[in-house]
Amino acid sequence: MLGLGGKSENVKDFMDKGAVIIDVRTVGEFREGHIKNSKNIPLDVISSKVNEIKKLNKPVIVCCRSGMRSAQANSILKSNGIDCMNGGGWQSLEGKL
């Protein structure tokens, strides 16, 4: 449980800066449920969408089902200079919004 408090504060800070939530699950998973107004960009195509994401000119919170795929997406986006954080599992993240 240690460290979770900091994560929710980061989520709030990111949301206060107008963050975009990107769900990196598959299209099928996204259809079954997602955070309202989140964008679905599956992990397997996120590298090809970096320029599109940069054009949003906003911080990004990535989420998935458990936090594993979003951790990978977070690394990809950060390495491309995008202000990004791993929001973990989408249902957990939704509870922090």
BELLIN-V831080 format. One record per backbone hydrogen bond with DSSP energy under -0.5 kcal/mol. NH is the residue of the N-H (numbers start at 1). CO is the residue of the C=O. Records with the same first field share a line. If there is no record, write none. Layout:
NH: CO + CO
//
This chain:
4: 1
7: 3
8: 4
9: 5
10: 6
11: 7
12: 8
13: 9
14: 10
15: 11
16: 12
17: 13
18: 15
19: 14
20: 59
22: 20 + 61
23: 21 + 39
24: 22 + 63
30: 26
31: 27
32: 28
33: 30
38: 35
39: 21
41: 23 + 39
43: 24
45: 42
46: 42 + 43
47: 43
48: 45
49: 45 + 46
50: 47
53: 49
54: 50
55: 51
56: 52 + 53
57: 53 + 54
60: 83
61: 20
62: 85
63: 22
64: 88
71: 67
72: 68
73: 69
74: 70
75: 71
76: 72
77: 73
78: 74
79: 75
80: 76 + 77
81: 78
82: 77
84: 82
85: 60
87: 62 + 85
88: 62
89: 66
90: 64
93: 89
94: 90
95: 91
96: 92 + 93
97: 93 + 94
//
